[in-house]
Amino acid sequence: MSCRINQLNKKTNVTYVYESVSYWDKEKKQARNKKICVGKLDPNGLFIPSGRLNLEQAAVRDPIVTASAEVVGPLIILDAITDQLGLRKLLKSCFPQQYQQILMMAYYLTSTGEPLSHCETWCKSHAPSFAGSLTSQRISEILQSIGIDEKQTFLAKWMKAVLEEDYLCYDITSISSYSELKEYIKYGHNRDKEKLPQLNLGVLFGQKGRLPVYYERTPGNITDVSTLHTLLKNFKALEVKSLHYIMDKGFYSKKNIDELVDSKSKFLVSVPLNNKWVQHAIDDIHQSIHGPDGYRKLDGEVLYVHSRLHPWEQSNRRCYLHLYYNARARAKAVDQFNEELMGYKQELESENLVSGHQKAYDTYFVVKTSTKRGRKVTYNGEAVSQYISRYAGFQALFSNGIKDPLEALQIYRDKDVVEKCFDDLKNQLDMKRLRMHSSATVDGRLFVQFIALIYISALRKEMRKSDLIERYTVRELIQEMNTLTKIKYSGKYGNILTQVTKPQREILKSLNIELPGKT
C-alpha cells in the first residue's frame, strides 16, 4: 500500500512529492511506513519526477497524466515477418485501399484462429487499432472488394519474390460449406468424411522454402486429376517459368503427364499400381529386385529398389520409373487395398460413382443387372488375388528430373509439408467450414486465409532455426507475447512498453527481433 504526500520545504519554498509506503518490520513485528521522494511540483503545480524514476514510473505518478493500453507483442513478431518477406509493400501495390485491413485480418487469424466476426473485438485491444474499420459489415465489404485481377497480380508477384530452385508440392483439400448457393460449392469426395457440399482448394507449397506459393479454388465435384490442367494454364497466363512439381497418385493420368512434358515442367508423381505399364515393369523385376543389387536403406528402413529409363510415350522424352518394395509395409498395403475395394463396392452398389475410380471398377469388380435380381456387384477374385500376391508392398514414382531413386523417394516423402499446410488452414486458421453466402466474399476470405497461412508457415520456419520449435507451437508462441503491452501516456511521456518477461526476451532473441524504442 502507498499514498501520495505533498510536503513544502519552507527554506527552499519547494513542494516535494513523497510516497508513503507500508511494509512489515520483521524485527518489531509490526507494520511500518517509510517516505520515498518521487519528485516535486513546479511553480504552476506541475509534477516534475525524480531522476531515480524511469519514464513508466514517472508517468504513473503524475496526477494529470492519462493512459491507455494496447497489446503489441503479436504485432512485434508479425511486423518482423512482414518486413522480412516484403508483404506490406507487395500488398499495398495490389490493394492500395485495403492493404492495411487485409494485413490486420491476417494478423488476427494467425494470432487466434477464431472467426473473422470477432476481429473487431480483438482489434480494440491490439495494436495497431483498426476496430472502427473492421466491423463485421466492413469486413464483408473488404472481402467482396478483393478482385480476381488484383489477387492474381499479387500471386504472380509473390511467386516471383519467393520462388527459388525448389520442389513444389501440390495437393488439394476439401472445405465444407453450409451453403449450396455458390457455383463452386458442390457435393464431391469430402476428405473430412462430412455429408456437406464443398469447394476444393489446391495449394502449391515450397518444400525447401517452407512457404505457400500459390492457391486456387475449384468446384467441389472436380477430381484431383482434373485440376492440374487449370494450374498449368494459370501459370502460363502468369508467365511463370517451368517448375518442379511433387504430386501424389491422385494427380496421375496419361493426359497430365503429357501436359507436364509438353510444358517442359519437371515432375515427380506417384503412379497407381493398377496401371498396366507399371505392372509390366514390376513383373519384369519381381524376382531380381529382392537380391543384393536392389537392397537399400533409407533412414534406417530396408527397401528393395529398381530404377529404369522409361521414355514417355510418343514424345519419347527422357523419364525415370523408380520401383520400391517394402516387405514390412506389405501387410498394411494389403489392408489398405481391401479397404479401398470395399469403398468402391459401396459406390457401385449405390450407383454413386466417382470418375477417378473407374479403372478400379473395371478391373476388380463384376457388375450384373437382371430384371429379377436387379443390380449385383461381386469382386473379380482373380484380379484381386493377382494384385495382392504380385503388387502389394510396391510403390512406383515417375520423374523426368530425378534420376536417383533414393533421392526421389526422400523428396516425395518430404511433401508432407503440404499436409501440415492443410492442417494449419483447417485447425489453426478457422477454415473447416464456410458460412458465407456470396461467391465474392468466399474468394476474399480464401485470399486473407492464404496471407495468414504465409505468416504461420514463415514463423514456423524461423522457429525451426532455434529450439523454439521444441518449446512452442506457432499459436503458443504468439500467446506468450500477448502480455507485452504498450502504454500510451499523455503529455511528455509518450509510449512505453511494459516489462518484458524472460520467455519473451528469449523468443525475441531467438528470432533476432529488436524491441521498438520509446515513441
C-alpha positions as a printed NumPy array, in Angstrom:
array([[  0.   ,   0.   ,   0.   ],
       [  1.19 ,   3.52 ,  -0.756],
       [ -0.233,   7.015,  -0.645],
       [  0.916,  10.384,  -2.002],
       [  2.082,  13.214,   0.278],
       [  2.974,  16.774,  -0.793],
       [  5.362,  18.493,   1.637],
       [  6.608,  22.113,   1.392],
       [ 10.234,  22.796,   2.267],
       [  9.991,  26.25 ,   3.881],
       [ 13.683,  27.013,   3.397],
       [ 13.692,  26.417,  -0.367],
       [  9.952,  27.056,  -0.89 ],
       [  9.821,  23.862,  -2.978],
       [  7.   ,  21.373,  -2.652],
       [  8.292,  17.822,  -2.74 ],
       [  6.155,  14.816,  -3.537],
       [  6.55 ,  11.718,  -1.406],
       [  5.054,   8.271,  -1.443],
       [  4.292,   6.747,   1.902],
       [  4.856,   3.021,   1.562],
       [  3.656,   0.485,   4.134],
       [  5.841,  -2.529,   4.873],
       [  6.155,  -5.229,   7.551],
       [  9.009,  -4.868,  10.048],
       [ 10.117,  -8.402,  10.856],
       [ 12.13 ,  -7.402,  13.927],
       [  9.417,  -5.296,  15.578],
       [  6.706,  -7.49 ,  14.101],
       [  4.511,  -4.61 ,  13.124],
       [  3.516,  -2.56 ,  10.096],
       [  5.702,   0.473,   9.442],
       [  5.707,   3.348,   6.942],
       [  8.509,   4.992,   5.067],
       [  8.52 ,   8.026,   2.802],
       [ 10.183,   7.983,  -0.615],
       [ 10.663,  11.172,  -2.597],
       [  9.331,  10.677,  -6.116],
       [  9.551,  14.265,  -7.412],
       [  8.459,  17.87 ,  -6.852],
       [  5.961,  20.428,  -8.112],
       [  6.946,  23.373, -10.263],
       [  5.531,  26.9  ,  -9.565],
       [  2.485,  26.039, -11.706],
       [  1.826,  22.877,  -9.741],
       [  3.005,  20.505, -12.462],
       [  4.72 ,  17.311, -11.359],
       [  8.478,  17.007, -12.017],
       [  9.57 ,  13.381, -11.477],
       [ 12.689,  12.424,  -9.54 ],
       [ 15.71 ,  11.394, -11.592],
       [ 15.651,   7.979,  -9.941],
       [ 12.371,   7.124, -11.708],
       [ 12.201,   5.687, -15.204],
       [  9.616,   7.05 , -17.624],
       [  6.978,   4.478, -16.768],
       [  7.395,   5.057, -13.017],
       [  7.228,   8.807, -13.529],
       [  4.15 ,   8.649, -15.731],
       [  2.055,   6.59 , -13.335],
       [  2.862,   9.047, -10.535],
       [  1.928,  12.167, -12.497],
       [ -1.643,  13.047, -11.419],
       [ -2.606,  14.833, -14.651],
       [ -1.409,  12.105, -16.998],
       [ -3.963,   9.882, -18.691],
       [ -3.073,   6.496, -20.137],
       [ -4.414,   3.815, -22.452],
       [ -3.001,   0.382, -23.226],
       [ -2.822,  -1.898, -26.253],
       [ -1.25 ,  -5.333, -26.706],
       [  1.782,  -5.132, -29.018],
       [  3.565,  -8.469, -28.511],
       [  1.987, -10.265, -31.505],
       [  2.413,  -7.129, -33.627],
       [  6.167,  -7.024, -32.963],
       [  6.543, -10.642, -34.136],
       [  4.258, -10.395, -37.157],
       [  5.587,  -6.998, -38.255],
       [  9.075,  -8.515, -38.323],
       [  7.803, -11.321, -40.597],
       [  6.042,  -8.73 , -42.777],
       [  9.251,  -6.741, -43.206],
       [ 11.321,  -9.852, -43.838],
       [  9.007, -11.049, -46.63 ],
       [  8.193,  -7.605, -48.019],
       [  4.482,  -8.341, -47.665],
       [  3.356,  -4.824, -46.762],
       [  4.849,  -3.287, -49.896],
       [  3.554,  -6.142, -52.047],
       [  0.014,  -5.944, -50.69 ],
       [ -0.02 ,  -2.15 , -50.949],
       [  0.947,  -2.327, -54.626],
       [ -2.015,  -4.631, -55.354],
       [ -4.579,  -3.373, -52.831],
       [ -3.734,   0.289, -52.121],
       [ -7.071,   0.979, -50.401],
       [ -7.459,  -2.186, -48.32 ],
       [ -3.935,  -3.489, -47.656],
       [ -3.807,  -2.389, -44.01 ],
       [ -7.109,  -4.074, -43.192],
       [ -6.061,  -7.219, -45.071],
       [ -2.859,  -7.342, -43.024],
       [ -4.759,  -6.832, -39.776],
       [ -7.236,  -9.614, -40.569],
       [ -4.298, -11.917, -41.372],
       [ -2.627, -10.917, -38.073],
       [ -5.847, -11.704, -36.235],
       [ -6.277, -15.131, -37.873],
       [ -2.617, -16.005, -37.249],
       [ -2.867, -14.967, -33.596],
       [ -6.231, -16.508, -32.705],
       [ -7.606, -18.763, -35.449],
       [-11.079, -17.582, -34.483],
       [-13.928, -16.489, -36.801],
       [-13.419, -13.153, -38.561],
       [-16.641, -11.926, -36.986],
       [-14.686, -11.494, -33.73 ],
       [-11.907,  -9.473, -35.352],
       [-13.312,  -6.08 , -34.299],
       [-13.244,  -7.023, -30.595],
       [ -9.647,  -8.252, -30.886],
       [ -8.607,  -5.061, -32.672],
       [ -9.849,  -2.92 , -29.795],
       [ -7.12 ,  -4.258, -27.513],
       [ -4.349,  -4.977, -30.024],
       [ -2.072,  -2.674, -31.959],
       [ -2.465,  -1.181, -34.435],
       [ -6.117,  -0.463, -33.675],
       [ -8.365,  -0.983, -36.677],
       [-11.502,  -1.655, -34.639],
       [-13.529,   1.093, -36.282],
       [-12.681,  -0.054, -39.787],
       [-13.095,  -3.807, -39.197],
       [-16.692,  -4.179, -38.12 ],
       [-18.482,  -7.272, -39.429],
       [-20.131,  -5.207, -42.155],
       [-16.841,  -3.588, -43.168],
       [-15.057,  -6.962, -43.239],
       [-17.677,  -8.301, -45.657],
       [-17.241,  -5.236, -47.878],
       [-13.443,  -5.63 , -47.91 ],
       [-13.63 ,  -9.354, -48.701],
       [-16.025,  -8.697, -51.585],
       [-13.744,  -5.961, -52.942],
       [-10.743,  -8.291, -53.369],
       [-10.951,  -8.747, -57.12 ],
       [ -9.644, -11.658, -59.175],
       [ -7.244,  -9.485, -61.18 ],
       [ -5.688,  -7.934, -58.057],
       [ -5.424, -11.362, -56.408],
       [ -3.717, -12.912, -59.438],
       [ -1.349,  -9.936, -59.653],
       [ -0.408, -10.458, -56.011],
       [  0.151, -14.202, -56.515],
       [  2.332, -13.589, -59.564],
       [  4.47 , -11.062, -57.656],
       [  4.579, -13.294, -54.566],
       [  5.761, -16.295, -56.595],
       [  8.45 , -14.191, -58.231],
       [  9.598, -12.95 , -54.81 ],
       [  9.846, -16.326, -53.032],
       [ 10.417, -18.935, -55.727],
       [ 13.906, -20.328, -55.917],
       [ 15.195, -23.669, -57.148],
       [ 12.642, -25.563, -55.131],
       [ 10.389, -28.596, -55.249],
       [  6.761, -27.508, -55.234],
       [  4.341, -29.866, -53.518],
       [  0.83 , -29.673, -54.95 ],
       [ -2.211, -31.113, -53.258],
       [ -5.907, -30.471, -52.789],
       [ -8.159, -30.417, -49.755],
       [-11.921, -30.075, -49.469],
       [-13.548, -27.309, -47.405],
       [-17.117, -27.988, -46.341],
       [-19.822, -25.356, -46.62 ],
       [-23.264, -24.889, -45.098],
       [-24.423, -23.163, -48.286],
       [-25.202, -24.698, -51.676],
       [-25.827, -21.359, -53.362],
       [-22.387, -20.759, -54.817],
       [-21.468, -22.062, -58.245],
       [-18.401, -23.933, -56.972],
       [-19.912, -25.329, -53.749],
       [-20.752, -28.87 , -54.855],
       [-21.083, -32.346, -53.432],
       [-17.971, -34.411, -54.093],
       [-15.317, -36.575, -52.45 ],
       [-15.187, -34.978, -48.987],
       [-11.791, -35.639, -47.397],
       [-13.179, -34.923, -43.921],
       [-15.923, -37.551, -44.404],
       [-18.671, -34.953, -43.943],
       [-22.044, -35.064, -45.686],
       [-21.822, -31.438, -46.756],
       [-21.21 , -29.714, -50.078],
       [-17.721, -28.344, -50.502],
       [-15.215, -26.466, -52.559],
       [-11.77 , -27.822, -53.341],
       [ -8.692, -25.791, -52.508],
       [ -5.415, -26.564, -54.232],
       [ -2.212, -25.232, -52.671],
       [  1.32 , -25.182, -54.058],
       [  3.897, -25.271, -51.254],
       [  7.672, -24.841, -51.483],
       [  9.409, -27.852, -49.976],
       [ 12.712, -26.065, -49.268],
       [ 11.395, -22.544, -48.735],
       [  8.638, -23.888, -46.458],
       [  6.225, -21.216, -47.692],
       [  2.895, -21.434, -49.518],
       [  3.443, -20.232, -53.066],
       [  0.08 , -20.313, -54.811],
       [ -3.518, -21.389, -54.324],
       [ -6.62 , -21.897, -56.4  ],
       [-10.157, -22.967, -55.68 ],
       [-12.126, -25.38 , -57.833],
       [-15.681, -26.753, -57.661],
       [-16.167, -29.423, -55.021],
       [-17.166, -32.091, -57.536],
       [-13.976, -31.801, -59.602],
       [-11.496, -34.667, -59.122],
       [ -7.844, -34.082, -58.25 ],
       [ -6.651, -35.433, -61.574],
       [ -8.654, -32.781, -63.458],
       [ -7.176, -29.769, -61.657],
       [ -3.62 , -29.894, -62.973],
       [ -4.663, -28.601, -66.392],
       [ -6.1  , -25.437, -64.793],
       [ -2.981, -24.945, -62.698],
       [ -0.654, -25.171, -65.71 ],
       [ -2.959, -22.902, -67.706],
       [ -2.9  , -20.275, -64.934],
       [  0.897, -20.389, -64.695],
       [  1.184, -19.932, -68.437],
       [ -1.037, -16.846, -68.197],
       [  1.093, -15.548, -65.307],
       [  4.249, -16.176, -67.392],
       [  5.713, -18.357, -64.635],
       [  8.808, -20.286, -65.688],
       [  8.833, -24.083, -65.619],
       [  8.523, -25.539, -62.135],
       [  9.261, -28.851, -60.406],
       [  6.018, -30.403, -59.148],
       [  5.72 , -33.114, -56.482],
       [  2.315, -34.843, -56.555],
       [  0.628, -37.917, -55.144],
       [ -1.116, -40.595, -57.19 ],
       [ -4.424, -38.699, -57.233],
       [ -2.935, -36.428, -59.919],
       [ -1.586, -39.16 , -62.177],
       [ -3.098, -39.603, -65.609],
       [ -1.617, -40.015, -69.071],
       [ -3.135, -36.686, -70.061],
       [ -1.491, -34.909, -67.108],
       [  1.924, -36.392, -67.838],
       [  1.565, -35.39 , -71.493],
       [  0.775, -31.826, -70.454],
       [  3.627, -31.647, -67.939],
       [  6.074, -32.95 , -70.518],
       [  4.802, -30.527, -73.185],
       [  5.091, -27.57 , -70.786],
       [  8.711, -28.578, -70.07 ],
       [  7.932, -28.733, -66.359],
       [  9.813, -31.063, -64.062],
       [  7.717, -33.505, -62.057],
       [  7.8  , -36.347, -59.564],
       [  4.49 , -38.185, -59.272],
       [  3.34 , -41.355, -57.574],
       [  1.784, -43.766, -60.097],
       [ -1.11 , -46.042, -59.035],
       [ -0.164, -49.702, -59.311],
       [ -3.296, -50.574, -61.3  ],
       [ -1.685, -49.08 , -64.414],
       [ -0.717, -51.908, -66.768],
       [  2.616, -50.393, -67.802],
       [  3.711, -50.215, -64.17 ],
       [  2.538, -53.769, -63.52 ],
       [  4.523, -54.991, -66.532],
       [  7.623, -53.277, -65.136],
       [  7.1  , -54.935, -61.749],
       [  6.585, -58.304, -63.444],
       [  9.96 , -57.881, -65.174],
       [ 11.891, -57.414, -61.91 ],
       [  9.67 , -59.211, -59.39 ],
       [ 12.291, -61.846, -58.66 ],
       [ 15.519, -59.924, -59.195],
       [ 14.63 , -56.871, -57.099],
       [ 14.942, -58.881, -53.886],
       [ 18.648, -59.602, -54.429],
       [ 21.631, -57.638, -53.075],
       [ 21.653, -55.324, -56.105],
       [ 18.244, -53.985, -55.08 ],
       [ 18.951, -53.736, -51.33 ],
       [ 18.923, -50.18 , -49.94 ],
       [ 18.41 , -48.375, -46.639],
       [ 16.684, -45.032, -46.207],
       [ 16.536, -43.529, -42.722],
       [ 17.064, -46.989, -41.258],
       [ 14.275, -48.534, -43.361],
       [ 15.102, -51.547, -45.545],
       [ 13.908, -51.214, -49.131],
       [ 14.403, -53.082, -52.382],
       [ 14.795, -50.663, -55.26 ],
       [ 14.845, -50.76 , -59.037],
       [ 15.086, -47.833, -61.466],
       [ 14.847, -47.808, -65.206],
       [ 14.848, -45.294, -68.025],
       [ 11.317, -45.002, -69.34 ],
       [ 10.922, -42.636, -72.32 ],
       [  7.437, -41.181, -72.242],
       [  5.033, -42.293, -74.943],
       [  5.142, -40.606, -78.356],
       [  7.179, -37.619, -77.161],
       [  9.986, -40.032, -76.249],
       [ 11.087, -37.612, -73.517],
       [ 13.583, -38.997, -71.014],
       [ 11.819, -40.096, -67.813],
       [ 12.634, -42.475, -64.972],
       [ 10.45 , -45.107, -63.326],
       [ 11.503, -45.838, -59.729],
       [ 10.102, -49.008, -58.112],
       [ 10.301, -49.763, -54.381],
       [  9.374, -52.88 , -52.435],
       [  8.922, -52.728, -48.663],
       [  8.268, -56.101, -47.023],
       [  7.187, -54.527, -43.723],
       [  4.746, -52.227, -45.47 ],
       [  3.198, -55.061, -47.47 ],
       [  0.668, -56.119, -44.804],
       [ -0.511, -52.536, -44.385],
       [ -0.758, -52.185, -48.158],
       [ -2.948, -55.293, -48.367],
       [ -5.266, -53.947, -45.643],
       [ -5.49 , -50.575, -47.367],
       [ -6.194, -52.211, -50.739],
       [ -9.032, -54.293, -49.285],
       [-10.485, -51.261, -47.525],
       [-10.428, -49.316, -50.792],
       [-12.147, -52.202, -52.596],
       [-14.94 , -52.209, -50.01 ],
       [-15.434, -48.494, -50.604],
       [-15.515, -48.972, -54.376],
       [-18.101, -51.755, -53.953],
       [-20.356, -49.477, -51.937],
       [-20.074, -46.828, -54.653],
       [-21.036, -49.344, -57.337],
       [-23.958, -50.723, -55.323],
       [-25.327, -47.26 , -54.582],
       [-24.504, -46.09 , -58.126],
       [-22.774, -43.091, -56.557],
       [-19.773, -43.434, -58.847],
       [-16.519, -41.448, -58.715],
       [-14.985, -40.885, -62.148],
       [-11.441, -41.264, -60.81 ],
       [-12.274, -44.807, -59.614],
       [-13.493, -46.122, -62.978],
       [-10.322, -48.112, -63.655],
       [-10.693, -49.897, -60.3  ],
       [-14.374, -50.647, -61.028],
       [-13.456, -52.202, -64.375],
       [-10.535, -54.227, -63.026],
       [-11.693, -55.609, -59.677],
       [-15.486, -55.961, -59.975],
       [-18.133, -57.763, -61.954],
       [-21.448, -55.934, -62.232],
       [-24.535, -57.799, -63.439],
       [-28.037, -56.449, -63.823],
       [-31.16 , -58.541, -64.323],
       [-34.866, -57.792, -64.246],
       [-35.449, -60.292, -61.436],
       [-32.448, -59.75 , -59.153],
       [-31.633, -56.19 , -60.043],
       [-28.048, -54.932, -59.774],
       [-25.463, -57.309, -58.315],
       [-21.836, -56.333, -57.64 ],
       [-19.192, -59.01 , -56.95 ],
       [-15.411, -58.984, -56.709],
       [-13.231, -60.189, -59.569],
       [-11.431, -62.719, -57.386],
       [ -8.674, -63.478, -59.882],
       [ -7.717, -59.809, -60.33 ],
       [ -7.842, -59.162, -56.567],
       [ -5.653, -62.182, -55.795],
       [ -3.165, -61.286, -58.518],
       [ -2.782, -57.741, -57.162],
       [ -2.271, -58.91 , -53.579],
       [  0.23 , -61.646, -54.465],
       [  2.109, -59.672, -57.099],
       [  1.966, -55.942, -56.411],
       [  1.135, -55.301, -52.732],
       [  4.121, -53.734, -50.979],
       [  5.358, -51.96 , -54.12 ],
       [  5.44 , -48.224, -54.752],
       [  6.065, -46.513, -58.097],
       [  7.409, -42.987, -58.625],
       [  7.757, -41.422, -62.064],
       [ 10.004, -38.438, -62.773],
       [ 11.619, -36.553, -65.611],
       [ 14.031, -34.727, -63.328],
       [ 15.287, -37.023, -60.562],
       [ 17.423, -39.957, -61.645],
       [ 18.45 , -41.313, -58.227],
       [ 15.695, -43.499, -56.689],
       [ 16.523, -42.792, -53.028],
       [ 16.662, -39.048, -53.661],
       [ 13.303, -39.275, -55.421],
       [ 11.716, -41.183, -52.532],
       [ 13.118, -38.797, -49.916],
       [ 11.818, -35.775, -51.815],
       [  8.426, -37.404, -52.273],
       [  8.134, -38.247, -48.58 ],
       [  9.07 , -34.711, -47.621],
       [  5.946, -33.422, -49.343],
       [  4.126, -33.766, -46.015],
       [  4.727, -30.011, -45.687],
       [  1.569, -29.508, -47.719],
       [ -0.362, -31.778, -45.357],
       [  0.779, -29.532, -42.495],
       [ -0.365, -26.585, -44.573],
       [ -3.891, -28.013, -44.812],
       [ -3.888, -28.8  , -41.104],
       [ -2.992, -25.174, -40.409],
       [ -5.795, -23.922, -42.65 ],
       [ -8.477, -26.052, -41.046],
       [ -7.379, -26.279, -37.426],
       [ -5.251, -23.178, -36.856],
       [ -6.981, -20.677, -39.153],
       [-10.729, -21.411, -38.803],
       [-11.267, -22.87 , -42.267],
       [-13.134, -26.124, -41.557],
       [-16.496, -24.636, -42.552],
       [-17.579, -21.844, -44.854],
       [-20.561, -19.891, -43.584],
       [-20.599, -17.134, -46.201],
       [-23.349, -16.669, -48.757],
       [-21.588, -14.768, -51.507],
       [-19.045, -16.079, -54.001],
       [-17.088, -12.819, -53.86 ],
       [-16.957, -12.981, -50.042],
       [-15.682, -16.562, -50.135],
       [-12.977, -15.632, -52.649],
       [-11.881, -12.715, -50.462],
       [-11.871, -14.9  , -47.38 ],
       [ -9.687, -17.507, -49.112],
       [ -7.208, -14.784, -50.037],
       [ -6.945, -13.437, -46.465],
       [ -6.653, -17.047, -45.293],
       [ -3.738, -17.576, -47.689],
       [ -1.943, -14.482, -46.309],
       [ -2.423, -15.81 , -42.76 ],
       [ -1.044, -19.178, -43.918],
       [  2.084, -17.376, -45.129],
       [  2.581, -15.956, -41.613],
       [  2.032, -19.312, -39.896],
       [  4.488, -21.01 , -42.267],
       [  7.117, -18.243, -42.13 ],
       [  7.058, -18.084, -38.343],
       [  7.333, -21.865, -38.026],
       [ 10.27 , -21.763, -40.453],
       [ 12.05 , -19.197, -38.252],
       [ 11.26 , -21.197, -35.109],
       [ 12.976, -24.248, -36.631],
       [ 16.256, -22.333, -36.716],
       [ 16.381, -22.384, -32.897],
       [ 14.953, -24.54 , -30.132],
       [ 11.697, -22.554, -30.137],
       [ 10.018, -25.214, -32.274],
       [ 10.664, -27.723, -29.465],
       [  9.027, -25.495, -26.855],
       [  6.137, -23.796, -28.612],
       [  3.65 , -24.181, -31.381],
       [  3.196, -21.06 , -33.515],
       [ -0.024, -20.204, -31.677],
       [  1.547, -20.784, -28.251],
       [  4.467, -18.507, -29.133],
       [  2.139, -15.676, -30.13 ],
       [  0.082, -16.183, -26.967],
       [  3.29 , -15.923, -24.904],
       [  3.801, -12.473, -26.425],
       [  0.266, -11.355, -25.58 ],
       [  1.194,  -9.788, -22.23 ],
       [  3.673,  -7.374, -23.816],
       [  1.73 ,  -4.119, -23.805],
       [  2.335,  -0.551, -24.896],
       [  1.066,   2.126, -22.519],
       [  0.166,   5.387, -24.245],
       [  0.66 ,   8.269, -21.817],
       [ -0.498,  11.804, -22.416],
       [  1.903,  14.729, -22.447],
       [  5.649,  14.322, -22.49 ],
       [  5.877,  10.646, -21.601],
       [  4.945,   9.156, -24.966],
       [  4.503,   5.384, -25.405],
       [  6.23 ,   2.958, -23.051],
       [  6.423,  -0.838, -23.181],
       [  5.606,  -2.839, -20.088],
       [  8.259,  -5.063, -18.548],
       [  9.409,  -7.807, -20.922],
       [  9.242, -11.267, -19.372],
       [ 12.104, -13.732, -19.545],
       [ 10.314, -16.037, -22.054],
       [  9.524, -13.013, -24.231],
       [ 13.174, -11.914, -24.208],
       [ 14.228, -15.431, -25.222],
       [ 11.681, -15.521, -28.055],
       [ 12.762, -12.139, -29.42 ],
       [ 16.439, -13.077, -29.169],
       [ 15.907, -16.41 , -30.92 ],
       [ 14.008, -14.7  , -33.747],
       [ 16.55 , -11.846, -33.978],
       [ 13.859,  -9.234, -33.335],
       [ 14.663,  -5.99 , -31.536],
       [ 12.138,  -4.203, -29.358],
       [ 10.983,  -0.823, -30.658],
       [ 12.201,   2.17 , -28.671],
       [ 10.148,   4.871, -27.   ],
       [  7.783,   6.638, -29.401]])
